[in-house]
Amino acid sequence: MCPLCNVYEYGSDQECIDRCGTNTVVEYHRDQRRLYWQCAVCSLVFVEPSQRLNAVEEKAEYDKHQNAVDDMGYRKFLARLCDPLTERLAVGAKGLDFGCGPGPALSAMLAEQSFEMNNYDIFYADEQALLQSHYDFITATEVAEHLFEPGNVINQLWDMLNKNGVLGLMTKLVIDKKAFSTWHYKNDLTHVCFFSVETFQYLAQQLNAELSIVGQDVILLKKRE
């Protein structure tokens, strides 16, 4: 099943065409470690579910990250989302940094600009009550590619946004099969879902959102009035 739009059918291209037309999930790429499927409806590329890491293995990989709040190089990286996001926010807007990790640098950067921030992370800051609140904006930097059920999570975050709210994402985008075959990004075993421009266009249509793609990896989805 596609973890974004819930299409069920798997198989070879011809098998899927014979069985169910374009509503299919077909093989996109395989290497020595993993098999990757692509959904013909939303264009999401995703790892075969049986080949995902378990929660213990996944957290062990995240514990190796060295992303400190005061790391200027990391802040420069996060500014690619922070700058265009803040241009779209009202003074004093309330935000949630979803998947903040052990060093919530983006949250600190936004708080420094007088935005009210909360931090959530299933491994490092699992305060479920924060997911019951509403926000003017939600950020998720280098998070979408880790989600086992991105459709459910994105819909949950969308429902948590206030009117005119903005969902700001950072994730590297799939270009085509040739580029994917040599793409370093897919080699991180915690990366299990890979989005493209077409995937975010599909999402924007489903959510009735205003879509902005800034540079190569920043995606802003804004709620319409």
Backbone as CSV, one residue per row, in Angstrom:
resi,resn,N_x,N_y,N_z,CA_x,CA_y,CA_z,C_x,C_y,C_z
1,MET,0.834,-1.199,0.000,0.000,0.000,0.000,0.871,1.253,0.000
2,CYS,0.517,2.232,-0.797,1.243,3.490,-0.786,1.031,4.169,0.566
3,PRO,2.102,4.536,1.283,1.937,5.132,2.617,1.472,6.582,2.588
4,LEU,1.336,7.162,1.396,0.850,8.532,1.302,-0.628,8.584,0.907
5,CYS,-0.993,7.893,-0.168,-2.378,8.007,-0.655,-3.157,6.702,-0.577
6,ASN,-2.528,5.644,-0.018,-3.223,4.396,0.298,-3.688,3.582,-0.908
7,VAL,-2.999,3.715,-2.045,-3.246,2.803,-3.167,-2.677,1.430,-2.806
8,TYR,-3.392,0.384,-3.159,-3.058,-0.950,-2.673,-2.241,-1.818,-3.631
9,GLU,-2.416,-1.678,-4.936,-1.915,-2.688,-5.857,-0.401,-2.629,-6.051
10,TYR,0.253,-3.799,-5.996,1.670,-3.949,-6.293,1.830,-4.881,-7.487
11,GLY,2.965,-4.807,-8.165,3.254,-5.747,-9.233,4.130,-5.130,-10.298
12,SER,4.378,-5.883,-11.372,5.127,-5.329,-12.497,4.252,-4.309,-13.203
13,ASP,4.867,-3.460,-14.033,4.103,-2.439,-14.738,2.952,-3.059,-15.529
14,GLN,3.235,-4.104,-16.293,2.203,-4.681,-17.136,1.111,-5.348,-16.318
15,GLU,1.514,-6.038,-15.225,0.517,-6.664,-14.366,-0.451,-5.628,-13.821
16,CYS,0.092,-4.477,-13.406,-0.763,-3.452,-12.816,-1.672,-2.806,-13.851
17,ILE,-1.144,-2.600,-15.051,-1.972,-2.031,-16.113,-3.127,-2.978,-16.420
18,ASP,-2.828,-4.281,-16.463,-3.859,-5.267,-16.747,-4.912,-5.319,-15.639
19,ARG,-4.475,-5.167,-14.392,-5.374,-5.378,-13.254,-6.152,-4.132,-12.851
20,CYS,-5.503,-2.962,-12.881,-6.202,-1.816,-12.287,-5.836,-0.485,-12.920
21,GLY,-5.418,-0.480,-14.171,-5.164,0.785,-14.851,-4.024,1.561,-14.239
22,THR,-4.256,2.829,-13.936,-3.157,3.661,-13.445,-3.054,3.680,-11.924
23,ASN,-4.052,3.137,-11.226,-4.010,3.167,-9.758,-3.128,2.049,-9.225
24,THR,-1.797,2.232,-9.366,-0.876,1.143,-9.100,0.341,1.604,-8.305
25,VAL,0.989,0.630,-7.697,2.285,0.829,-7.061,3.238,-0.139,-7.753
26,VAL,4.277,0.393,-8.385,5.167,-0.438,-9.190,6.613,-0.256,-8.746
27,GLU,7.437,-1.221,-9.099,8.853,-1.159,-8.729,9.522,0.039,-9.405
28,TYR,10.284,0.787,-8.611,10.976,1.974,-9.111,12.480,1.737,-9.214
29,HIS,13.041,1.062,-8.206,14.491,0.832,-8.164,14.757,-0.264,-7.141
30,ARG,15.844,-0.974,-7.323,16.311,-1.879,-6.277,17.832,-1.891,-6.283
31,ASP,18.404,-2.040,-5.090,19.842,-2.168,-4.971,20.144,-3.360,-4.069
32,GLN,21.361,-3.472,-3.576,21.727,-4.652,-2.798,21.066,-4.684,-1.427
33,ARG,20.564,-3.540,-0.974,20.000,-3.490,0.372,18.482,-3.370,0.406
34,ARG,17.898,-2.640,-0.589,16.465,-2.354,-0.460,15.776,-2.314,-1.821
35,LEU,14.458,-2.479,-1.752,13.577,-2.362,-2.910,12.745,-1.101,-2.726
36,TYR,12.578,-0.352,-3.812,11.834,0.899,-3.765,10.645,0.821,-4.725
37,TRP,9.474,1.181,-4.223,8.263,1.235,-5.017,7.931,2.686,-5.356
38,GLN,7.118,2.876,-6.412,6.573,4.201,-6.693,5.075,4.094,-6.921
39,CYS,4.352,5.044,-6.366,2.904,5.101,-6.549,2.582,5.884,-7.814
40,ALA,1.752,5.316,-8.671,1.369,5.979,-9.917,0.365,7.101,-9.696
41,VAL,-0.225,7.164,-8.507,-1.213,8.205,-8.220,-0.533,9.460,-7.683
42,CYS,0.307,9.316,-6.644,0.910,10.486,-5.992,2.406,10.623,-6.274
43,SER,3.005,9.653,-6.963,4.425,9.670,-7.354,5.391,9.473,-6.195
44,LEU,4.900,9.201,-4.992,5.807,8.930,-3.879,6.641,7.688,-4.175
45,VAL,7.937,7.774,-3.884,8.826,6.612,-3.931,9.065,6.180,-2.488
46,PHE,8.923,4.886,-2.212,9.064,4.448,-0.827,9.687,3.064,-0.749
47,VAL,10.345,2.831,0.372,11.036,1.565,0.619,10.017,0.473,0.920
48,GLU,10.297,-0.718,0.444,9.490,-1.882,0.790,9.336,-1.929,2.322
49,PRO,8.090,-1.911,2.835,7.870,-1.812,4.285,8.608,-2.850,5.125
50,SER,8.768,-4.061,4.609,9.447,-5.110,5.381,10.937,-4.829,5.547
51,GLN,11.471,-3.843,4.817,12.896,-3.544,4.873,13.220,-2.290,5.703
52,ARG,12.240,-1.765,6.405,12.482,-0.629,7.291,13.220,-1.076,8.553
53,LEU,13.924,-0.152,9.177,14.525,-0.410,10.479,13.433,-0.483,11.540
54,ASN,13.727,-1.186,12.646,12.800,-1.124,13.771,13.109,0.118,14.598
55,ALA,12.285,0.399,15.593,12.407,1.649,16.351,13.748,1.762,17.076
56,VAL,14.244,0.663,17.606,15.534,0.691,18.316,16.668,1.009,17.350
57,GLU,16.665,0.355,16.190,17.691,0.610,15.181,17.615,2.043,14.658
58,GLU,16.390,2.506,14.486,16.175,3.856,13.961,16.729,4.902,14.931
59,LYS,16.381,4.797,16.206,16.853,5.771,17.185,18.373,5.727,17.321
60,ALA,18.964,4.540,17.219,20.419,4.427,17.307,21.099,5.253,16.220
61,GLU,20.483,5.321,15.042,21.029,6.143,13.959,20.879,7.626,14.276
62,TYR,19.722,8.017,14.817,19.499,9.430,15.144,20.426,9.902,16.264
63,ASP,20.764,8.996,17.183,21.648,9.360,18.290,23.049,9.739,17.808
64,LYS,23.379,9.358,16.581,24.699,9.684,16.026,24.755,11.110,15.480
65,HIS,23.606,11.757,15.300,23.572,13.089,14.714,24.211,14.108,15.650
66,GLN,24.879,15.076,15.075,25.589,16.108,15.847,25.042,17.498,15.524
67,ASN,23.761,17.666,15.612,23.121,18.936,15.240,22.862,19.785,16.485
68,ALA,23.823,20.626,16.829,23.719,21.451,18.029,23.010,22.764,17.720
69,VAL,22.333,23.308,18.734,21.581,24.550,18.573,22.485,25.696,18.160
70,ASP,23.728,25.715,18.668,24.643,26.827,18.386,25.595,26.563,17.223
71,ASP,25.336,25.514,16.449,26.169,25.184,15.284,25.793,26.126,14.137
72,MET,26.693,27.037,13.785,26.375,28.050,12.789,26.171,27.440,11.398
73,GLY,26.888,26.383,11.089,26.694,25.715,9.808,25.309,25.100,9.706
74,TYR,24.853,24.509,10.801,23.522,23.911,10.834,22.453,24.997,10.747
75,ARG,22.679,26.104,11.428,21.738,27.228,11.354,21.641,27.783,9.930
76,LYS,22.762,27.843,9.239,22.741,28.321,7.851,21.906,27.383,6.986
77,PHE,22.044,26.086,7.220,21.255,25.087,6.507,19.767,25.288,6.782
78,LEU,19.405,25.470,8.051,18.003,25.625,8.425,17.412,26.952,7.956
79,ALA,18.263,27.942,7.740,17.785,29.251,7.272,17.112,29.147,5.914
80,ARG,17.414,28.110,5.159,16.770,27.925,3.857,15.260,27.769,4.016
81,LEU,14.824,27.216,5.152,13.388,27.149,5.463,12.960,28.333,6.313
82,CYS,13.768,28.671,7.301,13.393,29.706,8.262,13.096,31.037,7.578
83,ASP,13.929,31.455,6.660,13.778,32.776,6.049,12.490,32.911,5.235
84,PRO,12.227,32.015,4.280,10.968,32.169,3.522,9.730,31.914,4.369
85,LEU,9.865,31.098,5.408,8.722,30.849,6.290,8.352,32.108,7.058
86,THR,9.340,32.761,7.672,9.042,33.923,8.503,8.472,35.082,7.687
87,GLU,8.784,35.123,6.401,8.199,36.149,5.536,6.686,36.004,5.423
88,ARG,6.188,34.809,5.722,4.765,34.517,5.567,4.012,34.531,6.904
89,LEU,4.704,34.837,8.007,4.093,34.741,9.325,3.794,36.112,9.919
90,ALA,2.717,36.160,10.696,2.389,37.377,11.434,3.257,37.465,12.685
91,VAL,3.438,38.651,13.174,4.214,38.867,14.398,3.596,38.074,15.542
92,GLY,4.445,37.340,16.282,3.973,36.595,17.442,3.260,35.300,17.133
93,ALA,3.360,34.816,15.896,2.691,33.566,15.520,3.195,32.404,16.380
94,LYS,2.303,31.456,16.603,2.615,30.288,17.437,2.950,29.101,16.543
95,GLY,4.084,28.446,16.836,4.524,27.351,15.984,4.911,26.100,16.736
96,LEU,4.977,25.009,15.989,5.430,23.715,16.490,6.529,23.206,15.578
97,ASP,7.664,22.829,16.170,8.726,22.178,15.408,8.542,20.679,15.585
98,PHE,7.986,20.034,14.563,7.641,18.614,14.619,8.845,17.799,14.144
99,GLY,9.290,16.857,14.981,10.493,16.101,14.664,11.738,16.920,14.926
100,CYS,11.746,17.606,16.063,12.803,18.573,16.361,14.149,17.939,16.632
101,GLY,14.172,16.640,16.985,15.430,15.983,17.302,15.959,16.413,18.658
102,PRO,17.160,15.948,19.026,17.718,16.274,20.344,18.238,17.701,20.454
103,GLY,18.465,18.363,19.304,18.967,19.737,19.306,18.080,20.623,18.457
104,PRO,16.994,21.175,19.020,15.992,21.913,18.234,16.477,23.293,17.797
105,ALA,17.398,23.328,16.859,18.002,24.595,16.427,17.001,25.489,15.708
106,LEU,16.166,24.920,14.846,15.201,25.742,14.119,14.239,26.418,15.082
107,SER,13.789,25.680,16.070,12.898,26.250,17.069,13.562,27.429,17.777
108,ALA,14.838,27.280,18.104,15.579,28.361,18.755,15.677,29.575,17.837
109,MET,15.930,29.341,16.549,16.033,30.443,15.593,14.724,31.208,15.487
110,LEU,13.625,30.485,15.490,12.315,31.127,15.381,11.938,31.838,16.680
111,ALA,12.288,31.248,17.820,12.021,31.890,19.104,12.804,33.193,19.226
112,GLU,14.004,33.220,18.663,14.817,34.436,18.679,14.156,35.575,17.902
113,GLN,13.238,35.208,16.998,12.494,36.217,16.234,11.109,36.480,16.847
114,SER,10.968,36.074,18.103,9.762,36.352,18.909,8.542,35.532,18.511
115,PHE,8.769,34.399,17.852,7.664,33.474,17.619,7.570,32.519,18.809
116,GLU,6.344,32.180,19.190,6.123,31.249,20.302,6.289,29.823,19.795
117,MET,7.231,29.079,20.379,7.569,27.763,19.835,7.342,26.633,20.829
118,ASN,6.898,25.498,20.296,6.862,24.233,21.020,7.620,23.205,20.192
119,ASN,8.166,22.185,20.878,8.969,21.163,20.218,8.387,19.779,20.456
120,TYR,8.282,19.013,19.359,7.807,17.636,19.486,8.722,16.704,18.698
121,ASP,9.028,15.561,19.304,9.777,14.515,18.613,9.426,13.182,19.266
122,ILE,9.088,12.206,18.467,8.637,10.924,19.005,9.710,10.224,19.823
123,PHE,10.993,10.529,19.541,12.086,9.904,20.276,12.659,10.794,21.381
124,TYR,12.648,12.101,21.199,13.361,12.994,22.109,12.466,13.972,22.873
125,ALA,11.257,14.171,22.453,10.359,15.119,23.136,8.924,14.693,22.884
126,ASP,8.582,13.507,23.359,7.293,12.894,23.038,6.214,13.371,24.014
127,GLU,5.822,14.614,23.859,4.756,15.198,24.672,3.489,15.229,23.824
128,GLN,2.678,14.209,23.970,1.519,14.018,23.111,0.520,15.164,23.187
129,ALA,0.468,15.855,24.315,-0.486,16.955,24.460,-0.248,18.045,23.426
130,LEU,0.985,18.189,22.976,1.299,19.210,21.972,0.616,18.918,20.643
131,LEU,0.297,17.653,20.405,-0.360,17.273,19.161,-1.870,17.466,19.222
132,GLN,-2.351,17.922,20.371,-3.781,18.211,20.524,-4.063,19.716,20.416
133,SER,-3.020,20.504,20.216,-3.172,21.956,20.126,-3.235,22.404,18.671
134,HIS,-3.441,23.702,18.482,-3.458,24.283,17.145,-2.385,25.362,17.038
135,TYR,-1.883,25.533,15.808,-0.720,26.392,15.590,-0.909,27.230,14.335
136,ASP,-0.204,28.360,14.308,-0.190,29.205,13.113,0.764,28.653,12.060
137,PHE,1.768,27.901,12.506,2.691,27.250,11.571,3.309,26.027,12.228
138,ILE,3.668,25.076,11.407,4.348,23.850,11.853,5.527,23.616,10.927
139,THR,6.678,23.308,11.493,7.860,22.990,10.695,8.224,21.519,10.878
140,ALA,8.795,20.941,9.842,9.296,19.569,9.891,10.489,19.501,8.940
141,THR,11.681,19.697,9.483,12.886,19.730,8.655,13.577,18.373,8.665
142,GLU,13.811,17.846,7.471,14.425,16.524,7.319,13.661,15.491,8.153
143,VAL,12.348,15.523,8.028,11.466,14.621,8.769,10.647,13.751,7.822
144,ALA,10.115,14.345,6.758,9.171,13.636,5.885,9.736,12.335,5.339
145,GLU,11.036,12.326,5.040,11.649,11.131,4.447,11.760,9.975,5.444
146,HIS,11.571,10.255,6.738,11.657,9.223,7.774,10.297,8.612,8.117
147,LEU,9.219,9.195,7.644,7.891,8.798,8.095,7.430,7.483,7.464
148,PHE,6.984,6.562,8.299,6.426,5.310,7.795,5.044,5.528,7.191
149,GLU,4.280,6.470,7.739,2.925,6.761,7.263,2.801,8.259,7.000
150,PRO,3.461,8.765,5.964,3.460,10.213,5.736,2.081,10.794,5.473
151,GLY,1.208,10.022,4.845,-0.137,10.524,4.582,-0.878,10.837,5.866
152,ASN,-0.844,9.899,6.808,-1.533,10.101,8.080,-0.916,11.251,8.865
153,VAL,0.410,11.320,8.888,1.084,12.355,9.673,0.837,13.734,9.082
154,ILE,0.968,13.870,7.768,0.765,15.180,7.142,-0.678,15.647,7.328
155,ASN,-1.633,14.733,7.206,-3.027,15.113,7.439,-3.252,15.535,8.890
156,GLN,-2.594,14.854,9.815,-2.705,15.221,11.228,-2.144,16.623,11.462
157,LEU,-0.978,16.901,10.910,-0.376,18.222,11.075,-1.232,19.298,10.422
158,TRP,-1.792,18.978,9.272,-2.642,19.944,8.563,-3.867,20.316,9.396
159,ASP,-4.440,19.333,10.053,-5.613,19.584,10.887,-5.264,20.407,12.127
160,MET,-4.002,20.427,12.504,-3.555,21.187,13.673,-3.287,22.655,13.345
161,LEU,-3.325,23.022,12.074,-3.048,24.397,11.675,-4.287,25.272,11.759
162,ASN,-4.076,26.495,12.218,-5.138,27.486,12.221,-5.404,27.987,10.799
163,LYS,-6.442,28.772,10.636,-6.744,29.407,9.359,-5.519,30.188,8.866
164,ASN,-5.202,30.061,7.604,-4.032,30.681,6.976,-2.709,30.117,7.495
165,GLY,-2.779,28.992,8.206,-1.568,28.374,8.747,-0.659,27.843,7.651
166,VAL,0.632,27.696,8.010,1.646,27.250,7.058,2.343,26.008,7.594
167,LEU,2.468,24.997,6.738,3.263,23.818,7.019,4.552,23.933,6.216
168,GLY,5.676,24.003,6.918,6.968,24.160,6.259,7.800,22.895,6.377
169,LEU,8.181,22.350,5.229,8.928,21.093,5.185,10.274,21.294,4.499
170,MET,11.250,20.505,4.921,12.512,20.390,4.183,12.769,18.918,3.928
171,THR,12.896,18.561,2.672,13.257,17.204,2.291,13.762,17.251,0.859
172,LYS,14.784,16.492,0.556,15.330,16.494,-0.800,14.372,15.759,-1.739
173,LEU,14.325,16.216,-2.991,13.300,15.760,-3.923,13.834,14.790,-4.973
174,VAL,13.024,13.799,-5.284,13.313,12.865,-6.368,13.245,13.611,-7.702
175,ILE,14.211,13.348,-8.565,14.219,13.949,-9.905,13.736,12.938,-10.939
176,ASP,14.456,11.830,-11.069,14.076,10.776,-12.006,14.809,9.500,-11.627
177,LYS,14.535,8.418,-12.343,15.126,7.119,-12.009,16.646,7.119,-12.128
178,LYS,17.168,7.764,-13.145,18.619,7.782,-13.340,19.311,8.458,-12.172
179,ALA,18.806,9.623,-11.780,19.401,10.334,-10.648,19.216,9.549,-9.356
180,PHE,18.075,8.893,-9.207,17.796,8.139,-7.987,18.781,6.992,-7.813
181,SER,19.176,6.374,-8.906,20.038,5.183,-8.828,21.391,5.472,-8.188
182,THR,21.854,6.704,-8.269,23.157,7.066,-7.690,23.008,8.094,-6.560
183,TRP,21.796,8.296,-6.083,21.491,9.336,-5.104,21.926,8.917,-3.716
184,HIS,22.799,9.689,-3.066,23.269,9.359,-1.726,22.140,9.374,-0.707
185,TYR,21.133,10.189,-0.959,20.053,10.397,0.010,19.295,9.103,0.314
186,LYS,19.174,8.243,-0.676,18.433,7.000,-0.487,19.231,5.994,0.343
187,ASN,20.542,6.221,0.493,21.393,5.240,1.166,21.300,5.297,2.680
188,ASP,20.730,6.346,3.234,20.481,6.420,4.669,19.317,5.478,4.981
189,LEU,19.550,4.475,5.793,18.532,3.455,6.038,17.343,3.971,6.839
190,THR,17.456,5.159,7.420,16.297,5.754,8.092,15.414,6.525,7.119
191,HIS,15.881,6.713,5.887,15.087,7.389,4.864,14.236,6.353,4.136
192,VAL,12.931,6.469,4.248,12.050,5.436,3.696,11.003,5.986,2.725
193,CYS,10.839,7.298,2.647,9.887,7.909,1.716,10.552,9.072,0.994
194,PHE,10.349,9.150,-0.307,11.029,10.149,-1.117,10.000,10.868,-1.988
195,PHE,9.929,12.175,-1.793,8.924,13.006,-2.441,9.505,13.673,-3.690
196,SER,8.636,14.068,-4.576,9.023,14.808,-5.775,8.133,16.042,-5.879
197,VAL,8.415,16.893,-6.855,7.536,18.034,-7.114,6.112,17.538,-7.369
198,GLU,5.995,16.465,-8.139,4.672,15.924,-8.462,3.942,15.445,-7.201
199,THR,4.685,14.870,-6.263,4.064,14.412,-5.020,3.482,15.580,-4.245
200,PHE,4.240,16.677,-4.163,3.739,17.829,-3.421,2.617,18.546,-4.172
201,GLN,2.628,18.481,-5.479,1.497,19.021,-6.234,0.233,18.206,-5.935
202,TYR,0.381,16.895,-5.856,-0.741,16.031,-5.497,-1.244,16.379,-4.092
203,LEU,-0.316,16.515,-3.145,-0.693,16.833,-1.775,-1.426,18.175,-1.693
204,ALA,-0.894,19.167,-2.386,-1.506,20.492,-2.357,-2.938,20.438,-2.872
205,GLN,-3.156,19.653,-3.917,-4.504,19.518,-4.462,-5.428,18.832,-3.456
206,GLN,-4.927,17.785,-2.818,-5.743,17.058,-1.854,-6.084,17.909,-0.634
207,LEU,-5.132,18.748,-0.217,-5.315,19.579,0.969,-5.960,20.923,0.653
208,ASN,-6.122,21.226,-0.636,-6.574,22.546,-1.066,-5.642,23.621,-0.512
209,ALA,-4.337,23.389,-0.701,-3.313,24.259,-0.142,-2.629,25.076,-1.222
210,GLU,-2.113,26.226,-0.825,-1.230,27.000,-1.681,0.176,26.420,-1.536
211,LEU,0.775,26.023,-2.649,2.077,25.364,-2.634,3.163,26.304,-3.121
212,SER,4.251,26.377,-2.340,5.451,27.089,-2.778,6.639,26.166,-2.572
213,ILE,7.452,25.990,-3.622,8.683,25.216,-3.507,9.839,26.185,-3.683
214,VAL,10.656,26.302,-2.649,11.743,27.267,-2.613,13.065,26.513,-2.747
215,GLY,13.812,26.809,-3.805,15.069,26.103,-4.018,14.827,24.641,-4.319
216,GLN,15.716,23.791,-3.812,15.665,22.370,-4.146,15.024,21.507,-3.070
217,ASP,14.769,22.064,-1.879,14.308,21.173,-0.812,13.387,21.814,0.223
218,VAL,12.877,23.001,-0.045,11.988,23.670,0.901,10.584,23.731,0.312
219,ILE,9.623,23.232,1.072,8.234,23.160,0.612,7.348,23.851,1.632
220,LEU,6.545,24.790,1.173,5.620,25.505,2.031,4.192,25.257,1.543
221,LEU,3.357,24.782,2.425,1.945,24.536,2.134,1.129,25.431,3.055
222,LYS,0.343,26.319,2.460,-0.427,27.279,3.230,-1.924,26.987,3.107
223,LYS,-2.611,27.068,4.230,-4.057,26.900,4.209,-4.713,28.091,3.523
224,ARG,-5.665,27.794,2.679,-6.415,28.854,2.016,-7.464,29.425,2.968
225,GLU,-7.855,30.657,2.739,-8.880,31.287,3.579,-10.233,30.623,3.336
